[in-house]
Each structure stands twice: as C-alpha cells, then as structure tokens.
Amino acid sequence: MRAFLVTLALALLFPLLAACGGDKPAADGPDAKPTLKFTAIPGEDPTRMREKFQPVAAYLSETLGVPVEYVHATKYSASVEMFRNGDVLLAWFGGLTGVQARELVKGARAIAQGVEDPKYQSYFIAHKDSGLETSDDFPMGIAGKSFTFGSKSSTSGRMMPEHFIRTNTGKAPAEFLGAEPAFSGSHDKTCEQVESGAVQVGAVSYTTYDRRVKEGDTDPSVCKIIWKTPYYADYNFTAHPRLEETYGAGFTDKLQKALLAMKGDELLGGFQRSGMIPAKNEDFAALLDLAKKLNLLR
C-alpha cells in the first residue's frame, strides 16, 4: 500500500515540476515572446502554400529568436483583414493587397520583395479552340469570349489585367468583353478552367503558369499564352507597426535583414524567386494610384 502511495505521489509531482520548468525556462515565462504569426495571399492551393511557408517559419524562428508561425488565409481579402486586426504582424502580399493593407494600417511598411518583383507581369491565356493566337499586341480578339480573372483582389490576376484592358480598348472589361468577367479565385484555378474549356480566356500570374507548365500540370499547347503584359511591381513582405511594440525597437529592421538573407531552394523555391531585395512603400506608389482610380481600395 505504501509503495502504491509513493508511486501515486511521484506521478502527481512530476507534472508539477515540469510545469515549473525544471532545467528549462517555461514557455510562458516572463521573458518569453509571443508567437509571431504571418500570412500570405492564397494564390495557390492550401497544401502548396503550407509546404512552402513552413520552412520560412522555421528559419525566421531560429534567426529571430522568437516563435514564428504561418497562418493560412482562405481568401485574398482575409489576409488583409487579418493584418488589419493585428492577428498577423507580417504578410506576403501582392501589390494590390499590400497597398490595401498599408492604407488600413498606418505605419505599416513594405520591407522586402523578390528580385523579380519590380518587373512582374501577367499572361493572357486562351484555350486552343478559341481561335486566338500569340501576339505582341494586346489581344483585341478576346472581345466576345468568355473570360475569367483570378481573385478580385489579385494584382496580376485582376487589377493589372483590367488596367490593360481599359487602356488598350478605352472600355471597362464587361463593356469590351460583352459580358461580366468571371473570377476563378486563384491563379491555379484560372489555368484549370481555361485548359478544361470552361472559359475561353483568362488572366494569370506568369510565375504560376510557368510553374504549372514546368511541373506538367498545364499543357501549353491546350492552354496557350496569347499575350504578355508590360511589367509592373507586385509581391512584397509588409510589416505591421505593432512588431516594434511587441518585440522591441529595431525588430522590424532585424526581420527585414533576416528576409533578405534567405538563400536556397528550401526557402526561396516556393516563392519562385532567386532572392529577396529591400522594398519600401514608395515602390508601390503607382499601384496605389491605380487602385484608387479603379476603386479597389477597401
């Protein structure tokens, strides 16, 4: 009986000792930092998004000395709302969602972008049976064809394609196309819908299309590029001003340095970027002006 009571007492005591920390400081001790949560616009399927951002979270956690967690956003607008509410303090935004977020959160800073992001572009793609062919000129032949953008808040899948339709035709998309364009919700879905023939024409991020062709997910002889847009600035990491309050003065600069130091396919492959370079809000001034003009700010 005594042995049983001793065993029971030890069983109750060990969890208490573990909770007190033992040889390690408690996770919720006075010096512990809260988890830094970050998100990204969901331009690809959720599984792929999580796979590419988990290594980034682990790298940042180790480099910054604070726990870092990727939080998936189900919609482009949800990523902006999470940032606005302070539920995430860092986000990989597109050009449009970035200016939306920075307009909503005063003091928010664009701090990094891919080497390729100052010269980004969209592809206009079409099903092989549409009768449309590749051209260096804007494809006026898309008039009267069924057409889909990506997400309503996508820079490369909506705002810039709409801008180029308006500037090249003098008409709003619905007026030029003869019907309201659809919204697939993501670049991957745009490719899938065009290739299946569900729609005849779509606008998509060049990186998504090129990646899908490389991986064998899209047949370029069926889902064809018919036009490549002029270049524009796009994706960026934007930091919330609350980072300084939560992790101390100078933390945002430390975070920027960590992002710029990312190397190798494990960290950069998911972005389809060769590296990261500094960014600032002024880099996206033209996108902000266009978003205002098209009434796309939230």
Secondary structure, DSSP 8 states (H G I E B T S, - for coil): -HHHHHHHHHHHHHHHHHHHTTTS--TTSTT----EEEEE---S-HHHHHHHHHHHHHHHHHHHTS-EEE---SSHHHHHHHHHHTS-SEEEE-HHHHHHHHHHSTT-EEEEEETTGGGB-EEEEEEGGG-----SS--GGGTTS-EEES-TT-IIIIIHHHHHHHHHHSS-HHHHHSS--EE-SSHHHHHHHHHHTSSSEEEEEHHHHHHHHHTTSS-TTTEEEEEE---B---EEEE-THHHHHH-TTHHHHHHHHHHT--SHHHHGGGT-S-EEE--GGGGHHHHHHHHHTT---
